Each structure stands twice: as structure tokens, then as C-alpha cells.
């Protein structure tokens, strides 16, 4: 199991959990829910933010937020 900020671009992953309860509700409102598939589609030149595809739409996340999302490859 790795965190989203360690994921490779273009590979689909499965969300396992969100480790930081202080931003968990914010991420869940954006559609980042356990059991959903997520894929990194692009990374900004200096590494922050990253752009992910989830549920058919693209979403920008800070690396700090991505660090709290635990994933496994499918």
C-alpha cells in the first residue's frame, strides 16, 4: 500500500483509506471515497499540485492532501 503522492502517472489505483481525519470530509465531498478508482493524469512542473481523474472528472490536489490518501494498484 502506498500514498497517492507516490503513485505513478497513468496507472489506475484503488482508494483504501484517508489517514488524516481533519481533511477527510473535504476529500470525501470532492468524491475521494474508499473503493473508488483514481488515476494521476498530470503533475505540475514543480510537483505541486497533481491532477487526478476520479469518477469521470479531473481534480487538482496538493501533494500534502495526496499524502493522506492510501491506495493500491489494480
Secondary structure, 3 states (H helix, E strand, C coil): CEEHHHCCCCCEEEEEEECCHHHHHHHHHCCCCCCCEEEEEEECCCCCCEEEEECCEEEEECHHHHCCEEEEEC
